[in-house]
């Protein structure tokens, strides 16, 4: 069966360090992958989208990689700040015709000052 | 440009009552998605609609749940005869779809349903 896995344990890092979050998937051939941020009591906020033919995408302090051979995406936040503390979700759509997203359960990031 | 709006933000119902959740997409967006988030779990897709059409309802429970997105007005997710297991946060998202592009989804703040 199709599965998306994110590390369920919280990631605690020191301010200024790079946070790296992992998203692994099985039995999928996604056309693209998205990363969202979710704060407690709020809806997810879109951060980045990467297509199957792209290896890497950057936006300010954020970087996403997408390895379709390993079936893995890595999400990096450089020079992390306490305001980056949140839960980060990866989401897959199976193809462009099927627009519904399947979300991982998320990884909680805590950046210590 | 106002974001996705959902109301009510909090809804309390007793078992057996009906719950109606409303979603107004972002201006210019004609595609609406409903997701459910159970406590300590990830978001689960329920249904995808365009104006007056249900495109994909593969995540919707077969009984008691229905959704619509009329020509005028908000999208409605309706849950009949609610049970305690329906208690969750229900999120609506919208997107603008322009043939073949990979559009991100913009989420509302959610409606937190509590069934007593």
Interface residues (C-beta under 8 A of the other chain):
Chain A: X31 X32 X34 X36 X41 X42 X43 X44 X45 X46 X49 X51 X89 X91 X93 X96 X98 X99 X100 X101 X102 X103 X104 X105 X106
Chain B: X4 X31 X33 X35 X41 X42 X43 X44 X45 X48 X55 X56 X58 X59 X91 X93 X95 X97 X100 X102 X103 X104 X105 X106 X107 X108 X109 X110
